[in-house]
Amino acid sequence: MWPVTDQAVDTGGVRVSAHTSGRNQFLGRTRELKELRADIERAGLDTIAGRKAPRARVLLIAGRPGSGRTALAEELARQVAGRYPDGVLRARLSEPDGTPVPVGRAARALLTALDRPAPAGAAEDDLTAALREALADRRALLLLDDAAEAEQVDALLPDTPDCLAVAVSDGPLTGISDVRPCTLGGLDTKSAVELLARRAGSVRITVDPRAAEGLVETCQGQPAALTLAGGWLAARPKAAVADLAKQLHAEGEDGSPLRRVFGLVHAALPAPAARILRLLSLAPAGLVDPHTASALAGCSVDGAHTTLDDLVALGLLRSVASPLPQYEVPACLHPLLKALTETQDRPAELQLARARMLERTVRLLQSCRAITETDSPETRHKLLGVPRALRFPNPRAAADWLSIRRPALLASARAAVADGELDTLARRLMSQLVRAMVAHFGTQAAAGDLYDVHGLVLDVAERRRLPREKAAALLNLGDLDARTGRTRDALARFRAALDAGREGNDPYATGRAMESVGGAHLELGDFDRAADWFGRALAERLARGERADAARLYARGAEAATYAGRYGEAQRGWRSAVAVHRKNGDIAGHARALSELARVQEYAGRPEDSLRTCQEAVELARRADDPRLQGALYLRLADTLDRLGDPSSAELHRGAAERMLKEEPPCGSAAEESGAAGPGPEVGASQPDQGPNACEIRSASKED
């Protein structure tokens, strides 16, 4: 049984927390704990050979699912946590169905727990290297639960002997040197009987101790089987321990004790509860809340909540410490539940249950996002039409729900895409998930998850041959690649997006892709190609009469020409941008374009022209009520006046700039605002500001 944990975050098969607390529920395993603690103190092979240990020591707790291996690892972590002041980090390395969790995902979750940056889309080797660097000067304990293979553990090991790794697995982890194994059998009889007493009540155990010992023997001391047996007895106050033992003997010796006890407990459940329990095998990442259970079974949320609590009392579920009701399907029961669904539920019913669960998730995500847009009368009216059970009382409640359910939501998206039969629902789910994350967390904070979701969108788009969605996914992935410095990867994405946009006859994607290709070339220092691509994108925008976008592209072409030193061409581009802003009535844009024109005139050796242009820009900035731009322009004027030999006027303008900029909250230097730093590409300058479309998944259902 998992102890109560503080600050726990489950991230799609990875569970990370800083420390454990709460009442100690652990029983038995005295010998194993003593041996494990002795192994921590014992010299390793490197020490014996006279070499400094290069990596963290690894202790292995091996045993079958249901043997209490995780509980033993948790108890060991609790007992030795004081030696590791940087905390206990937990990662679960297998999904409930036994699928190994990708090492990169586990490393990203651990980095997040350590408050270390994990760039979106970073390669697995980069993430594991960053994790080792983050742990290099720490004393931490890593608890790696449900390790499926030695490679997973090996990749996450810190390169410091000051850390300790405790791995939990079915069997040996061959390939990792100097692993200290501890293989588990059943609990000792005394501890097993006490576990039964805690679950079923001490009276029945005390009055018939022999029957209790017989039941322990039948269950082979396996904690999971004893937990279910205790739950069965607790639900039947008049039943004797001997009655349960007889029923288990009647079941024969086929299968493990856990399978036989589980079969007995499941058979005794009311039909609706048994059906809900079986369908929980479909829950993403083994995490369940009342809405998930309600949607799977097609019952009310309150009814599902009551049933889930009843299943916890029977030991069939675990309650997860969370501000909202949340439960976990024990990994040892998952294969048993899955086997039951295959024999007792028709495939069409299971598919319908999955569809209901996805549809409910989509509606919750819609509501989660809509609560942030209550300034819109249309959105408020739409929210009133949402059933009360799907509404959030305020944006904070919606953000909390999204944060808590995030692992399950991401797992749900992965499962829906892997299913392949529910792609329409999968597309709607991913669209709403992206929008909700951007609304509550922001694009930058959610970048890692957004990268994964856009990758799933791309998989579906390629499978279903949806060129518009393929283009949108490639653009979004390219943007995230560019923001993390993988400019060449981004360029390849943008070119592929351009092909997909043309195939789907999507002018938005085509124009965006052309501009992004130009931006990538600009970032790579290929200014001629950048200018060429900006020119192509400009022609597309002009042909469609999109003047605001045309102004931006005139500016971007001028930017490329400035970096290339072609100041005449750059001035023509900025003048064109000025003319379009003037036609559009965009005073602030007009002022900024004039500011850039003045900068280029100065580079071209025309300070008098630069001075006149800058003065005109100052007047426009004043009309636009933009003090930051005014201050930046005053600084440019001061520099120009210095060059023209008028230091007194320059000093006056510089003083005015300082007063204006001091009154405004800093969000970038004045030099950045005015471009005074001089020509030359800056990091991140190549990507266009796409606004709210930056993470849009296009071609989704209009009702979304």
Summary of the structure (lengths in Angstrom):
residues: 704
radius of gyration: 31.5
end to end distance: 41.4
largest distance: 105.3
contacts: 2417
relative contact order: 0.06
helix: 64%
strand: 6%
